[in-house]
Amino acid sequence: MRRSCQDLLEIKTEVAGLRKEMKAAVELLQKHQSRIIAQDNRIELLDQKIWGIFNGRVWKSLETIGRLPRTLFKRR
């Protein structure tokens, strides 16, 4: 009887340690998940800004300015 109580106590101690490790792992995963979500939001914002630049007046003006020398100095 004494031996089984000792075994039970060891098992309970081991389970408590495993529970702490699992809790720490879950907290770490949640922390990383929140960082990934924040990174995704930043990427989405940058994507919108880049597409805004490509489709905006400034980009079209730069394209036109870049074509101007080619059309002016075209070899005939």
Contacts in CASP RR format, 6 or more apart in sequence:
PFRMAT RR
TARGET T0000
AUTHOR 0000-0000-0000
METHOD contacts of the structure
MODEL  1
MRRSCQDLLEIKTEVAGLRKEMKAAVELLQKHQSRIIAQDNRIELLDQKI
WGIFNGRVWKSLETIGRLPRTLFKRR
53 59 0 8 1.000
END
